[in-house]
Amino acid sequence: MADRQAMMDAFLKLLAEKGWHGFALRDVAEAAGVGLAELYTAFPSRTALVEAFLADIDRTVLDGTAPSLDPDETVRDRLFDTMMRRYDALRPHKEAVAALAEGLARDPLAALTLSRALGRSMAVVLEAAGVSAEGLSGTVRRNALAAMHVAVMRVWLRDDSADQSRTMAALDHRLKRAERWVQSLDRFGKSARRRGRAAASRAAAPEPSDPPDSPAA
């Protein structure tokens, strides 16, 4: 356990100081004071180290989640609280996160690999907020939240306020916009279902019979 933490600490320090492309696994092992084989067994790549870091952040977010949902809170309120806990957990590692974001912008293969880890992290946020992350609708929610997170992260990386007020404002704005979009989509869906039921009722109604022939004059 101590060795694992030493590896993570060394990785994050190197990432902050040298950037994503500035070091190799051997450098992490040397900085952590462990053998390369030991590091490779635990983390066979730099992306594996990032995935482990994100999983640690996920656990921190879940540790701060109440055991039961507050019925007076809206989904938007819970998502806001959960996402802000995530940014609070990331804050001590902001330099490393900034270096990672810059490096991944020039490393599409690593970015694609880590997109799955980001999806898992967004599933954690959704579940902590009481929103299902399962199935097709869950996939849509995860992807939408991931896109929102990336946009807010750009603000967070430049936010030097003590209370992260700029980050909170950006997150609140995007959550409100998403909420309006979902409400509009829901109204559209209800309208479409009503039209569908009306069309089905008309199709099922019996055809009126032809009137009898009039008698000849």
C-alpha positions in Angstrom: 0.0 0.0 0.0 2.8 2.4 0.9 4.6 1.5 -2.3 1.4 2.1 -4.4 1.0 5.6 -2.8 4.7 6.3 -3.5 4.2 5.4 -7.1 1.2 7.6 -7.5 2.9 10.5 -5.7 5.9 10.1 -8.0 3.8 9.9 -11.1 1.8 13.0 -10.3 4.9 15.0 -9.3 6.7 14.1 -12.6 3.5 14.8 -14.6 3.2 18.3 -13.1 6.9 19.1 -13.5 7.7 17.4 -16.9 4.4 17.1 -18.7 2.7 14.1 -20.2 5.5 13.5 -22.8 8.4 14.3 -20.5 9.0 11.1 -18.6 8.7 7.3 -18.8 7.8 4.5 -16.4 11.5 4.1 -15.5 11.5 7.7 -14.2 8.4 7.0 -12.1 10.0 3.8 -10.6 13.2 5.7 -9.8 11.3 8.6 -8.2 9.2 6.3 -6.1 12.2 4.2 -5.0 10.8 0.9 -6.3 12.0 -1.5 -9.0 10.8 -1.1 -12.5 9.3 -4.6 -12.4 7.4 -3.8 -9.3 6.0 -0.6 -10.9 5.1 -2.5 -14.1 3.3 -5.2 -12.2 1.1 -2.5 -10.5 0.9 -0.1 -13.4 2.0 -1.4 -16.8 1.6 2.0 -18.6 1.3 5.7 -17.9 -2.4 5.5 -18.8 -2.8 2.8 -16.2 -1.4 5.3 -13.6 -4.0 7.9 -14.8 -6.8 5.4 -14.5 -5.7 4.6 -11.0 -5.6 8.3 -10.1 -9.1 8.8 -11.5 -10.3 5.8 -9.5 -8.9 7.3 -6.3 -10.8 10.6 -7.1 -13.9 8.5 -7.7 -13.6 6.9 -4.2 -13.1 10.3 -2.6 -16.3 11.5 -4.3 -18.2 8.5 -3.1 -16.8 8.8 0.4 -18.5 12.2 0.6 -21.9 10.9 -0.6 -24.7 10.8 1.9 -26.1 7.3 2.4 -29.6 8.4 1.4 -30.9 11.0 -1.0 -32.4 14.2 0.3 -36.0 14.3 -1.1 -35.9 18.2 -1.1 -32.9 18.3 -3.4 -33.4 18.3 -7.2 -31.2 16.2 -9.5 -29.5 19.4 -10.6 -28.6 20.2 -7.0 -27.2 16.8 -6.4 -25.2 16.8 -9.6 -23.8 20.2 -8.7 -22.8 19.1 -5.2 -21.2 15.8 -6.5 -19.3 17.5 -9.3 -18.0 20.2 -7.0 -16.7 17.5 -4.6 -14.9 16.1 -7.6 -13.2 19.4 -8.4 -12.3 19.8 -4.7 -10.7 16.4 -4.7 -8.7 17.3 -7.9 -7.6 20.7 -6.6 -4.4 19.5 -4.8 -3.3 18.0 -8.1 -4.3 20.9 -10.4 -0.8 21.3 -12.0 -0.7 17.6 -12.8 -4.2 17.7 -14.3 -3.3 20.7 -16.3 -0.2 19.0 -17.7 -2.3 15.9 -18.5 -5.0 17.9 -20.3 -2.3 19.6 -22.4 -0.6 16.4 -23.2 -3.7 14.4 -24.1 -4.6 17.1 -26.6 -1.5 16.0 -28.5 -1.9 12.3 -27.9 -5.2 11.1 -29.3 -4.5 7.4 -28.7 -4.0 8.0 -25.0 -7.0 10.3 -24.9 -9.1 7.6 -26.5 -7.9 5.0 -24.0 -8.6 7.3 -21.1 -12.1 8.2 -22.4 -13.4 4.9 -20.9 -12.0 5.8 -17.5 -13.7 9.2 -17.8 -16.9 7.5 -18.6 -16.6 5.4 -15.5 -16.0 8.5 -13.4 -19.1 10.2 -14.9 -21.1 7.1 -14.0 -19.9 7.5 -10.4 -21.1 11.1 -10.4 -24.5 10.1 -11.8 -25.0 7.2 -9.4 -23.9 9.4 -6.4 -26.5 11.9 -7.5 -29.2 9.3 -7.7 -29.3 9.1 -11.5 -29.0 5.8 -13.3 -25.9 5.4 -15.5 -27.1 2.0 -16.9 -28.4 1.1 -20.3 -28.7 3.2 -23.4 -30.1 6.2 -21.6 -27.3 5.9 -19.0 -24.7 6.0 -21.8 -26.3 9.2 -23.2 -26.2 10.7 -19.7 -22.5 9.7 -19.2 -21.5 11.2 -22.5 -23.4 14.4 -21.9 -21.9 14.8 -18.4 -18.4 14.1 -19.7 -18.8 16.8 -22.3 -20.0 19.2 -19.6 -17.1 18.2 -17.3 -14.5 18.9 -20.0 -16.0 22.4 -20.6 -16.1 23.2 -16.9 -12.6 21.9 -16.4 -11.3 24.5 -18.8 -12.7 27.1 -16.4 -11.5 25.2 -13.3 -7.9 25.1 -14.6 -7.9 28.9 -14.8 -9.9 29.5 -11.6 -7.6 30.8 -8.9 -10.3 32.0 -6.5 -10.3 30.7 -3.0 -13.8 29.4 -3.1 -13.7 28.2 -6.8 -16.5 30.7 -7.5 -15.8 30.8 -11.3 -16.0 27.0 -11.5 -19.2 27.0 -9.5 -20.7 29.6 -11.8 -19.7 27.7 -15.0 -21.0 24.4 -13.6 -24.3 25.9 -12.5 -24.8 27.6 -15.9 -24.2 24.4 -17.8 -26.4 22.3 -15.5 -29.3 24.8 -15.8 -28.9 24.7 -19.6 -28.9 20.8 -19.6 -31.9 20.8 -17.3 -33.8 23.1 -19.8 -32.8 20.8 -22.7 -34.0 17.7 -20.8 -37.3 19.4 -20.0 -37.8 20.4 -23.6 -37.0 16.9 -24.8 -39.4 15.5 -22.2 -42.2 17.8 -23.4 -41.4 16.8 -27.0 -41.5 13.1 -26.1 -44.8 13.5 -24.3 -46.3 15.3 -27.3 -45.0 12.7 -29.7 -46.5 9.9 -27.5 -49.9 11.7 -27.4 -49.9 12.1 -31.2 -48.9 8.4 -31.6 -51.7 7.3 -29.3 -54.2 9.5 -31.2 -53.0 8.1 -34.6 -53.3 4.5 -33.2 -56.8 5.2 -32.0 -57.9 6.5 -35.4 -56.3 3.6 -37.1 -58.1 1.1 -34.8 -61.5 2.8 -35.2 -64.0 0.9 -37.5 -64.6 2.4 -40.9 -68.0 4.0 -41.3 -70.3 1.8 -43.4 -71.6 3.1 -46.7 -75.2 4.5 -46.5 -77.9 2.4 -48.2 -78.7 3.2 -51.8 -81.5 5.7 -52.2 -84.7 4.3 -53.8 -85.2 5.1 -57.5 -87.4 8.1 -58.2 
